[in-house]
Amino acid sequence: MAKNEYKRIALACQGGGSLGAYHIGAYQAMQEAGYLPDVVSGISIGAFTAALIAGNNPENRMEKLKAFWDTISWPEIMNGMPIPPEMRKMHNSMTSMQGFIFGQPNFFEPRVPGAKHQPKGSLGAISHYDTSKLKGTLLKFVDFDRINSKKTQLLLGATRIKDGQLVFFDSAKTKIGPEHVMASGAFPPGFPPVEIDGEMYWDGGCVSNTPLEGIYEIEPRVHTLVFMIDLFNPIGEVPKDMEGVSIRTKDIMFTSRTAHHIEQISKRHNLKKALGHILAKIPADLKNDPIVKEIKAFASDSDFDIVHILYNAPSYEVDTKDCEFSKTSIKDRSDHGYTDMKNAVENSPWLREPVPHAGCSVHKFHGSEFKGSKINR
């Protein structure tokens, strides 16, 4: 399919705490290649990225993304000095510990006294950190009037606590404010839940770290290309020490449903496309049959292609990598995101000759390495 035949460009940003800096460079490479998203969907830190993109005009997005990350990180403990590779793990461990003890500026701070000494039933009793400063930070960097003008559709995934359901706040249907972004990123027990319209919400990652389903359900169905960015890599080795166990466990836990979601959406959409092909060939006298009408409502003639990019974390990332907000690591992850996405758009396997009657193809990249294209039947 030619680039200009896609009627909807979408970006799906997975959660992953401080690893979300990868989104900065990935989006920059997308924008430079002319892929400006019509829809941005996010969960957890991905919700922050999504709001920053949807809540700013294209010419201001990179400036706002970088400024947001700069304002939530402490001054670099190495005072701008180059950090030798052999010292990066020590540096990253120290800066993540800094965040655990002191919080992150303009984002969250530890509760004093701690949760055990807070009044039962209060937000302080069910979270270790206070995120109230985050609201002001979001208002500073995100234009919510732009979001609610529907210039760029925004989807934010959060978990409704009372029934454990993943809910997508959709700017096409709901007036979005900073509380919706904060709800999507309210991961327990670190952060408190957020109340919206009388309901309490936690981070969408409690149910699924993959904000793809909301994009798939958008009506009307049109030719769609989704760039889906994962911050945890399902591919790895058997660990050799406890730090390795912690890293590998986290990668598996937070990416476990991604492959399943992609496969199920791909299979579902390819079935819809195949049914559309069959329906076009049935006799005219059957087209008013109630069952045929029901099948027609399910069928689709549109394409829904997925570019799946995974952050292939370098060896110096520590087991607390998702809680490590140093300026050095933020820039490093952003650079990785830029390199990986730039390679993907230069390769552009989704623009090659499509397979007839296939409605969904998946193009996978591990870092900058293209792993191939797949059609799930």
C-alpha positions in Angstrom: 0.0 0.0 0.0 1.3 3.5 -0.9 2.0 5.9 2.0 -0.8 8.3 1.0 -3.4 5.5 0.9 -3.4 5.3 4.7 -6.3 7.5 5.8 -5.3 7.2 9.5 -1.8 7.3 11.1 -1.8 6.2 14.7 0.8 5.9 17.4 0.5 3.5 20.4 2.9 4.2 23.3 3.3 1.5 25.9 4.0 2.2 29.6 7.4 1.8 31.2 8.2 4.6 33.5 11.4 6.4 32.7 12.0 4.1 29.7 9.3 6.3 28.1 12.1 8.7 27.1 12.5 6.3 24.1 9.2 7.7 22.8 10.9 11.2 22.3 13.3 10.1 19.6 10.9 7.6 18.1 8.3 10.3 17.6 10.9 12.7 16.2 11.9 10.2 13.5 8.2 9.6 12.7 7.6 13.3 12.3 10.7 13.9 10.1 9.5 11.1 7.8 6.1 12.8 7.5 4.1 10.4 9.7 2.1 12.8 11.7 -0.4 10.8 13.8 -4.1 11.5 13.6 -4.6 9.3 16.7 -2.3 8.9 19.7 -2.9 6.2 22.3 -1.0 5.7 25.5 -0.9 3.9 28.8 1.1 4.9 31.9 4.2 6.9 30.8 2.9 6.4 27.3 -0.2 8.4 28.3 2.1 11.4 29.1 3.8 11.1 25.7 0.4 10.8 24.0 -1.0 13.9 25.7 2.1 15.9 24.9 1.8 15.0 21.2 -2.0 15.5 21.0 -1.8 18.6 23.1 0.7 20.5 21.0 1.0 21.6 17.4 3.5 19.6 15.3 6.0 22.4 15.2 6.1 22.6 19.0 6.0 18.9 20.0 9.7 18.1 20.2 10.4 21.2 22.2 7.6 20.3 24.7 8.5 16.6 24.9 12.1 17.4 25.7 11.2 20.2 28.2 8.7 18.0 30.0 11.4 15.3 30.6 14.0 17.8 31.5 11.7 19.4 34.2 10.9 16.0 35.9 14.6 14.9 36.2 17.1 16.0 38.8 20.4 17.8 37.7 22.9 15.2 36.5 25.0 13.9 39.4 28.0 13.8 37.1 27.5 17.5 36.4 27.6 16.9 32.6 30.8 14.9 32.6 31.0 12.0 30.2 30.3 8.7 31.9 32.5 5.8 30.9 30.5 2.7 29.8 31.9 0.6 32.7 30.4 3.2 35.2 27.0 3.4 33.7 25.4 0.6 35.8 26.7 2.3 38.9 25.5 5.7 37.8 22.0 4.3 36.9 21.7 2.5 40.2 22.6 5.7 42.1 20.1 7.9 40.2 17.3 5.4 40.5 17.9 5.3 44.3 17.9 9.1 44.3 14.4 8.9 42.8 13.2 6.3 45.3 14.3 8.5 48.2 13.5 12.0 47.0 11.0 11.4 44.2 11.3 13.3 40.9 10.9 17.1 40.7 7.6 18.4 39.4 6.3 14.8 39.3 6.1 12.9 42.6 7.5 13.1 46.1 7.6 10.7 49.0 4.9 10.9 51.6 5.9 12.0 55.1 4.8 10.3 57.2 4.7 7.1 55.2 1.6 5.2 54.1 1.3 3.1 57.3 1.0 6.3 59.4 -1.6 8.0 57.2 -5.4 7.9 58.0 -7.0 4.7 56.8 -9.0 5.3 53.6 -7.0 8.4 52.6 -4.9 8.6 49.4 -1.9 8.7 51.6 -2.7 5.4 53.2 -2.8 3.6 49.8 0.3 5.1 48.0 3.9 5.8 48.8 4.2 9.0 46.8 2.3 12.2 46.3 1.7 13.1 42.6 -0.2 16.4 43.1 2.6 18.5 41.5 2.2 16.5 38.3 -1.1 18.3 37.5 0.6 21.6 37.3 3.4 20.2 35.1 0.9 18.7 32.7 -1.0 22.0 32.5 2.3 23.7 31.7 3.3 21.5 28.8 0.0 20.2 27.4 -2.7 22.3 25.7 -5.8 20.5 26.8 -7.9 22.9 24.7 -6.1 21.6 21.6 -6.8 18.0 22.7 -10.5 18.7 23.2 -10.7 20.5 19.8 -10.2 17.0 18.3 -7.4 18.1 16.0 -5.5 14.9 17.1 -7.5 12.2 18.7 -6.2 11.1 22.1 -6.9 7.7 23.8 -5.7 7.1 27.4 -6.0 3.6 29.0 -6.7 3.4 32.7 -7.9 0.6 35.1 -11.2 1.1 36.8 -10.6 -0.2 40.3 -14.1 -1.4 41.2 -14.2 -4.0 38.4 -10.7 -4.2 37.1 -11.8 -3.2 33.6 -9.4 -1.4 31.2 -11.1 1.8 30.1 -10.0 4.1 27.3 -10.7 7.8 27.7 -11.3 9.0 24.2 -11.0 12.8 23.3 -13.6 12.2 20.6 -16.2 11.3 23.2 -14.9 12.8 26.5 -13.5 16.1 27.6 -9.9 15.3 28.6 -8.1 17.0 31.4 -4.9 16.4 33.3 -6.7 14.0 35.7 -7.2 11.5 32.8 -3.5 11.5 32.1 -2.7 11.1 35.7 -5.2 8.2 36.1 -3.5 6.3 33.2 -0.1 6.7 35.0 -1.3 6.0 38.6 0.6 2.8 39.1 0.0 1.2 42.6 1.3 1.1 45.3 3.7 3.9 44.3 1.1 6.4 43.1 -2.4 7.1 44.4 -5.6 6.4 42.3 -7.3 9.2 40.6 -11.0 10.0 40.8 -12.9 10.8 37.6 -16.7 11.2 37.5 -17.0 9.4 40.9 -14.9 6.4 39.8 -11.4 5.6 41.0 -8.7 4.6 38.5 -5.2 3.1 38.5 -2.6 2.8 35.8 -3.9 1.0 32.7 -0.8 -1.2 32.9 -2.5 -3.1 35.8 -4.6 -4.8 33.2 -2.7 -4.3 29.9 0.4 -2.4 29.0 -0.6 -2.3 25.4 -2.8 0.6 24.2 -3.7 -1.0 20.8 -7.3 -2.1 21.3 -8.6 1.5 21.6 -7.2 2.4 18.2 -8.6 -0.7 16.6 -12.1 0.1 17.8 -12.2 3.6 16.3 -15.1 4.2 13.9 -15.3 4.7 11.0 -13.0 1.9 9.8 -10.4 3.3 7.3 -7.0 2.2 6.1 -4.9 2.6 9.2 -1.1 2.4 9.9 -0.2 2.0 13.6 3.2 2.6 15.0 3.3 0.6 18.2 6.2 1.2 20.6 7.1 -1.3 23.3 9.5 -0.4 26.1 10.0 -4.0 27.4 11.6 -6.7 25.3 10.1 -10.2 25.5 13.3 -11.7 24.0 16.1 -12.4 26.5 18.4 -14.9 28.1 18.1 -17.0 31.3 19.4 -14.8 34.1 22.7 -15.5 35.8 22.1 -13.4 39.0 19.3 -11.8 41.0 19.6 -8.5 39.2 19.1 -10.5 35.9 16.1 -12.2 37.4 14.5 -8.8 38.3 15.2 -7.4 34.8 13.9 -10.5 33.0 10.8 -10.8 35.2 9.9 -7.2 34.6 10.4 -7.5 30.8 8.2 -10.6 30.7 5.5 -9.2 33.0 5.0 -5.9 31.1 5.3 -7.3 27.6 3.5 -10.6 28.1 0.2 -9.6 26.6 1.6 -7.5 23.7 2.2 -10.4 21.3 -1.1 -11.9 22.1 -3.0 -8.7 21.5 -1.3 -8.1 18.2 -2.0 -11.6 17.0 -5.6 -11.5 18.1 -6.3 -8.1 16.4 -4.4 -9.2 13.3 -6.4 -12.5 13.0 -9.7 -10.7 13.7 -9.0 -8.1 11.1 -7.8 -10.5 8.4 -11.0 -12.5 9.0 -13.1 -9.3 8.5 -11.2 -8.6 5.3 -11.7 -12.1 4.0 -15.4 -12.0 4.8 -15.7 -8.7 2.9 -14.1 -10.3 -0.1 -16.6 -13.2 0.0 -19.6 -11.0 0.5 -18.8 -9.0 -2.6 -19.2 -12.3 -4.6 -22.5 -13.6 -3.2 -25.7 -13.5 -5.3 -27.8 -10.4 -5.1 -30.8 -12.4 -3.8 -28.9 -13.3 -0.6 -27.7 -9.9 0.3 -30.9 -9.1 2.3 -30.7 -12.4 4.3 -30.5 -11.5 8.0 -27.4 -13.6 8.7 -25.7 -12.1 5.7 -26.5 -8.7 6.9 -25.0 -9.6 10.3 -21.8 -10.9 8.7 -21.6 -7.7 6.6 -21.7 -5.6 9.7 -18.7 -7.5 11.0 -16.8 -7.5 7.8 -14.4 -4.8 6.7 -12.7 -3.6 3.5 -10.1 -1.5 5.3 -6.5 -2.4 6.2 -5.0 -2.2 9.7 -1.3 -2.5 9.5 1.0 -2.5 12.5 4.6 -1.5 12.8 5.8 -3.0 16.1 9.1 -1.6 17.5 10.7 -2.8 20.7 13.3 -1.0 22.8 16.3 -3.3 22.9 17.8 -2.0 26.2 21.6 -1.8 26.4 23.4 -4.0 29.0 24.0 -1.1 31.4 20.3 -0.7 32.1 19.7 -1.8 35.7 16.8 -3.7 37.2 15.2 -0.4 38.3 15.5 0.9 34.7 11.8 2.0 34.7 12.5 4.2 37.7 15.7 5.8 36.6 15.2 9.3 35.4 18.7 10.7 35.0 19.3 13.2 32.2 22.0 11.0 30.8 19.7 8.0 30.5 16.8 10.1 29.2 19.0 11.4 26.3 20.4 7.9 25.7 16.9 6.3 25.4 15.7 9.1 23.2 18.7 8.6 20.9 17.9 4.9 20.7 14.3 5.6 19.9 15.3 8.0 17.1 17.8 5.5 15.6 15.3 2.6 15.7 12.3 4.5 14.3 14.5 6.2 11.6 15.7 2.7 10.5 12.0 1.5 10.5 10.7 4.3 8.3 13.7 4.0 5.9 13.0 0.3 5.6 9.2 0.8 5.3 8.2 -2.9 4.7 4.5 -1.8 5.0 4.8 0.0 1.7 5.7 -3.1 -0.2 3.2 -5.0 -2.4 0.5 -6.2 0.0 -0.7 -9.8 0.1 -4.1 -10.1 -1.6 -7.1 -10.1 0.7 -4.9 -9.6 3.8 -6.3 -6.9 6.0 -3.6 -6.7 8.6 0.2 -7.2 8.3 2.6 -6.9 11.3 6.1 -5.6 10.7 8.4 -6.2 13.7 11.6 -4.5 14.7 13.8 -5.4 17.7 15.7 -2.1 18.1 17.1 -1.3 14.7 16.9 -5.0 13.5 14.0 -5.8 11.2 12.6 -9.2 12.2 10.2 -9.6 9.3 6.6 -9.1 8.3 3.8 -11.5 9.3 0.2 -12.0 8.4 -1.8 -13.9 11.1 -4.6 -16.0 9.6 
